[in-house]
């Protein structure tokens, strides 16, 4: 499983946002799946799409822009473990769980056996939010 972690500003520190599937709307608006209440973040800032083997991020025409590792996005960009994402003035880190990071790099996970457990997505309408109050 992959996740997004807010690194700064300190006033926005929140629990990591788990990417479980489909698309996640990131923004300041009420309809955002991951709501970041920071004035520089647009109401509908970016979209993160979760695929079976990777995740992508795309800017939705935000005012402050979306940057991955210092490069402004002009279209969808595939995310890699440790990528630093700027959503205007908010710094976010993209992380993969260790087993997934190894698989993404073409390495087999450590351990003598591999257990496969089905992933169950959250129920319809479930949303993760963080409010600073």
C-alpha positions as CSV (number, residue, x, y, z in Angstrom):
1,X,0.0,0.0,0.0
2,X,1.2,3.5,-0.7
3,X,0.6,6.7,1.3
4,X,1.0,10.4,1.3
5,X,2.6,12.2,4.3
6,X,2.5,15.9,5.0
7,X,6.0,17.2,5.9
8,X,5.4,20.9,6.1
9,X,4.1,23.4,7.1
10,X,4.1,22.1,10.7
11,X,0.5,23.4,11.2
12,X,-0.7,20.8,8.7
13,X,1.0,17.7,10.2
14,X,-1.6,14.9,9.8
15,X,-1.8,11.2,9.8
16,X,-0.6,9.6,6.6
17,X,-3.2,9.3,3.9
18,X,-3.4,5.7,2.6
19,X,-4.0,5.2,-1.1
20,X,-6.3,2.2,-1.4
21,X,-7.5,2.4,-5.0
22,X,-9.2,4.5,-7.6
23,X,-8.6,8.2,-7.6
24,X,-8.1,10.6,-4.7
25,X,-8.9,14.3,-5.0
26,X,-6.5,16.4,-3.0
27,X,-7.5,20.0,-2.2
28,X,-8.9,22.5,0.2
29,X,-12.6,22.1,-0.9
30,X,-15.3,20.2,0.8
31,X,-15.4,17.5,-1.9
32,X,-11.7,16.7,-1.6
33,X,-10.9,13.1,-0.4
34,X,-7.8,14.5,1.3
35,X,-8.6,17.9,2.5
36,X,-5.7,20.2,3.3
37,X,-6.9,23.4,4.9
38,X,-4.0,25.7,3.7
39,X,-4.8,28.9,1.8
40,X,-2.3,28.2,-1.0
41,X,-3.9,24.8,-1.8
42,X,-6.6,25.1,-4.5
43,X,-10.1,23.7,-3.7
44,X,-9.5,21.0,-6.4
45,X,-5.7,20.9,-6.5
46,X,-4.5,17.5,-7.7
47,X,-5.7,14.0,-8.5
48,X,-3.7,10.9,-7.4
49,X,-4.7,7.7,-9.3
50,X,-3.9,4.3,-7.8
51,X,-3.2,1.5,-10.2
52,X,-2.3,-2.1,-9.5
53,X,1.4,-1.5,-10.1
54,X,1.9,2.2,-9.6
55,X,0.4,5.6,-8.6
56,X,0.2,8.8,-10.6
57,X,-0.4,12.4,-9.7
58,X,-1.8,15.1,-12.0
59,X,-2.3,18.8,-11.3
60,X,-5.9,20.0,-11.9
61,X,-5.1,23.5,-13.0
62,X,-4.3,24.7,-9.5
63,X,-3.2,28.3,-8.9
64,X,-0.1,27.4,-6.9
65,X,1.0,24.4,-9.0
66,X,1.9,20.8,-8.3
67,X,5.6,19.9,-8.3
68,X,7.3,16.4,-8.0
69,X,10.9,16.6,-6.9
70,X,11.1,20.3,-8.0
71,X,9.5,19.9,-11.4
72,X,6.2,21.5,-12.2
73,X,3.7,19.0,-13.6
74,X,2.2,19.5,-17.0
75,X,0.5,16.2,-17.2
76,X,0.2,12.9,-15.1
77,X,3.5,11.8,-13.5
78,X,4.3,8.3,-12.1
79,X,5.2,8.4,-8.5
80,X,8.2,6.6,-7.0
81,X,9.0,5.8,-3.3
82,X,10.3,8.9,-1.6
83,X,9.1,11.5,-4.1
84,X,8.6,14.9,-2.7
85,X,5.5,16.6,-3.8
86,X,4.7,20.3,-3.4
87,X,1.1,21.2,-3.5
88,X,1.6,25.0,-3.7
89,X,3.3,25.6,-0.3
90,X,2.5,22.2,1.3
91,X,5.3,19.6,1.1
92,X,4.2,16.0,0.9
93,X,6.2,12.8,0.7
94,X,5.0,9.7,-1.3
95,X,5.9,6.4,0.4
96,X,5.6,2.8,-0.5
97,X,5.5,0.0,2.1
98,X,8.9,-1.8,2.1
99,X,7.7,-4.9,0.3
100,X,6.1,-2.8,-2.5
101,X,9.1,-0.6,-2.8
102,X,11.3,-3.7,-3.4
103,X,8.8,-5.0,-5.9
104,X,8.7,-1.7,-7.7
105,X,12.5,-1.7,-8.0
106,X,12.4,-5.3,-9.4
107,X,13.6,-6.9,-6.1
108,X,11.9,-9.8,-4.4
109,X,10.6,-9.0,-0.9
110,X,12.7,-10.4,1.9
111,X,11.6,-13.5,3.8
112,X,11.3,-17.2,3.0
113,X,7.6,-17.2,2.1
114,X,5.3,-14.7,0.6
115,X,1.7,-14.6,1.8
116,X,-0.9,-13.1,-0.5
117,X,-3.8,-11.5,1.3
118,X,-6.7,-9.9,-0.5
119,X,-7.1,-6.2,-0.1
120,X,-10.5,-5.0,0.8
121,X,-11.3,-1.4,-0.2
122,X,-13.1,0.8,2.3
123,X,-16.9,0.9,2.0
124,X,-18.4,3.2,-0.6
125,X,-18.4,6.8,0.5
126,X,-15.6,6.3,3.1
127,X,-13.2,9.3,3.1
128,X,-10.1,10.2,5.0
129,X,-10.0,13.8,6.2
130,X,-7.9,15.8,8.5
131,X,-9.1,19.0,10.0
132,X,-6.7,21.3,11.9
133,X,-9.1,22.0,14.8
